[in-house]
Amino acid sequence: MDFPQYRKRFDNKSFYKVTSFTTFEEVQLVGKRFLIHVVHAKKYFEQLQIQDMLASEMEMYQMSEEAEFEIQYEAAKEYVLNQK
């Protein structure tokens, strides 16, 4: 499998850039706020989450594109900068 892989939640509230079998970045929309997380899957639950994202067999995670992730990531960065 080639990385990065891009996924999103079914409700378009989280966008994921999976960079390896153990690491992903998440841009999360909570209300009108953005959060950015970098997750290094050390816990079993986190490792399962990455497997689920990559399999895309559940309705929770859908395929996405780099451009879609980047739009959300840039919006999140702008939000964070404006909060200072």
N, C-alpha and C positions, 0 to 999 in steps of 0.2 A: 504494500500500500504506500502511495506517495503522500507526503505531508507538505504543506498544511492541508487539512480538510476543513470545510466550512459547514456548519449546521446552525439551525435556529429552532427555538421553541415554537410549538404550534400556534401560540398566541402572539408571536412577534415581540415578546417582552425580553428575550435573551438571545444574543447572537454569539456563536462560538467559533473560535479558530483553534482547531486541534492541531498541535504542532508535533506531537509524538503520541505513542501509546500511553504515556504517563504525564503529559502536560497539555494544558489548554488555557486559552484566554477567553474570558467572558465579558461581554458588554451587556449590562442588565439595566433595563428601564423600570424604575420603581416610582410610580406616580409621574411626576415631571422631572425626577432626578435620574441621573445616570450613575452607575457604579461600574468600575472596571476591576476585574479579578484575574489574577494569574494563579492557576492551580497546578501544583506539582502533586500528582496523585500518589500519596504515601499510604493512605488508608484504603482498605478494601472497597468501601462504598464509592470512593472517588474513582478507583480503577474500574469498577462496574459501570459507573456513569459514562466514562470514556468509551467503554465497549458498546454500551447502548447507543451513544451518539454515532459511533462509526457504523454500527449495524443498520441504523435508521429503520429498524423494524417496528418500533413503537410509534404511536401517533405523536408522542411527546416531542421527538426530534425529527426535523425535516431537513432535507438537503438545502444548502444555501450556496451563495457565490462569494468570492473574494470582495467584489465591489459592494455588495450588500453589507458585509461585515465592516468594511472600511468606512462607509457612510456613517454607520452607527458609532464606530470607534472615534471618528473625527468629531461627531456631535458630542460624544461623552467627554473628550478632551477639552472641547470648547466650554462645556458646562463646568468642568472642574476649574479651568482657568478663571472663569467669571465668578466663581465662588470665593476667590481670594481677595 
